Amino acid sequence: MSPVRVKIEDKELLYRQSNYASTPIREDNSVIEGSFYQEKPMTIREMVTRKINKSLCFCLGLTIAVTFVSYYIAMNYEAKLNNLDNEIVRLNAENQDLQAELDKYKSFNNVDNKIGEFNLLQKAEKVIEVTALNSAQKESVHPIKTASNNFDWAIGY
């Protein structure tokens, strides 16, 4: 046997021989002095309050997490709506341009239909032939240009 084991067995024998109930430990001579926090046993009310507080904290954390997720989703939808709004504005502007062009073509079509109704433009029924003039007899008359004639436009005439 080791000497440590013998000492432990001796202490156990001494403890068994001395009657602890008859000689309690005296608290007169405390080794450490001072005021220390002593944990009081929890009452049932305190345990219930602590459990309710923990469950409410969990619900609050869950609510905050759901709020963040829903805010993220709402911001994504708002960004998509802004893109769609910009696309709608662009399409409306393009539609206005196309509508103006369509109105222009409709007015040309209306004029064409009216001309067709009143037969204003007709093919010639007979062709008249004219003899050509002698080109040698034709004199070309060119006006004489002077410096004052060239700059009439600058004065406003």
C-alpha positions in Angstrom: 0.0 0.0 0.0 1.1 3.5 -0.7 1.6 6.0 2.1 -1.1 8.3 0.6 -3.7 5.6 0.7 -2.9 4.9 4.4 -3.3 8.5 5.3 -6.7 8.6 3.6 -7.8 5.5 5.4 -6.6 6.9 8.8 -8.6 10.0 8.2 -11.7 8.0 7.4 -11.3 6.0 10.6 -10.8 9.1 12.7 -13.9 10.6 11.1 -16.0 7.5 11.8 -14.8 7.3 15.4 -15.6 10.9 16.2 -19.3 11.6 16.3 -20.0 14.6 14.1 -23.5 15.1 15.6 -22.1 15.4 19.1 -19.3 17.7 18.2 -20.5 20.1 15.5 -18.1 22.5 13.8 -18.0 25.8 15.5 -18.4 28.9 13.4 -16.8 31.2 15.9 -13.4 31.1 14.4 -14.0 31.7 10.6 -11.0 31.7 8.5 -12.3 34.3 6.0 -14.1 37.3 7.1 -16.3 39.7 5.1 -19.7 40.1 3.5 -20.1 37.8 0.6 -23.1 37.3 -1.8 -25.0 34.3 -0.8 -27.3 32.8 -3.4 -30.8 32.4 -2.1 -32.9 29.5 -3.2 -35.3 30.5 -6.0 -38.9 30.5 -5.2 -41.5 29.1 -7.6 -42.6 32.6 -8.6 -39.1 33.6 -9.6 -38.7 30.4 -11.6 -42.0 31.1 -13.5 -41.0 34.7 -14.0 -37.6 33.7 -15.4 -39.2 31.1 -17.8 -41.7 33.7 -19.0 -38.9 36.2 -19.6 -36.9 33.7 -21.6 -39.8 32.7 -23.7 -40.7 36.4 -24.3 -37.1 37.2 -25.3 -37.2 34.3 -27.7 -40.4 35.6 -29.2 -38.9 39.1 -29.5 -35.8 37.8 -31.2 -37.9 35.7 -33.6 -40.1 38.8 -34.4 -37.0 40.9 -35.1 -35.6 38.3 -37.5 -39.0 38.0 -39.3 -39.1 41.8 -39.5 -35.6 42.0 -41.1 -36.5 39.3 -43.6 -39.8 40.9 -44.6 -38.0 44.3 -44.9 -35.5 42.8 -47.3 -38.3 41.2 -49.4 -40.2 44.5 -49.4 -37.1 46.4 -50.6 -36.6 43.9 -53.4 -40.2 44.3 -54.5 -39.8 48.1 -54.4 -36.7 47.9 -56.6 -38.5 45.7 -59.1 -41.5 48.1 -59.1 -39.1 51.0 -59.8 -37.6 49.2 -62.7 -41.1 48.4 -64.1 -42.1 52.0 -63.6 -39.1 53.2 -65.6 -39.9 50.7 -68.3 -43.5 51.9 -68.5 -42.4 55.5 -68.8 -40.1 54.5 -71.6 -42.8 52.5 -73.4 -45.3 55.4 -73.0 -42.9 57.8 -74.6 -42.3 55.4 -77.5 -46.0 54.8 -77.8 -46.6 58.6 -78.1 -44.0 58.8 -80.9 -45.6 55.9 -82.7 -49.1 57.4 -82.3 -47.9 60.6 -83.8 -46.4 58.8 -86.8 -49.6 56.7 -87.2 -51.7 59.9 -87.2 -49.4 61.3 -89.9 -49.9 58.2 -92.0 -53.6 58.3 -91.4 -53.8 61.9 -92.6 -51.9 60.9 -95.8 -54.3 58.0 -96.2 -57.3 60.3 -95.8 -56.0 62.7 -98.3 -55.4 59.9 -100.7 -58.9 58.5 -100.2 -60.4 62.0 -100.8 -58.4 62.5 -104.0 -59.6 59.1 -105.1 -63.2 59.9 -104.4 -63.3 63.1 -106.4 -61.0 61.9 -109.2 -58.7 64.9 -109.0 -55.8 62.9 -110.3 -56.5 61.2 -113.6 -54.5 59.7 -116.3 -54.3 61.8 -119.5 -56.8 60.5 -122.1 -54.9 61.8 -125.0 -51.4 63.1 -125.5 -50.7 66.3 -127.4 -47.5 66.3 -129.4 -45.6 69.6 -129.8 -42.8 70.2 -132.2 -39.5 71.1 -130.7 -38.1 74.6 -131.2 -34.8 75.1 -133.0 -32.2 75.2 -130.3 -29.8 77.2 -132.4 -32.2 80.2 -132.3 -32.4 80.2 -128.6 -30.2 82.8 -127.0 -29.3 82.5 -123.4 -29.6 85.7 -121.6 -27.4 85.9 -118.5 -27.7 88.9 -116.2 -24.5 90.7 -115.6 -23.5 90.2 -112.0 -21.7 93.0 -110.1 -20.3 93.1 -106.6 -23.5 94.8 -105.3 -25.7 92.1 -106.8 -23.7 89.4 -105.0 -24.2 90.9 -101.5 -27.9 91.8 -101.7 -28.6 88.9 -99.3 -26.4 90.3 -96.7 -28.4 93.6 -96.5 -31.6 91.7 -96.3 -33.1 92.1 -99.8 
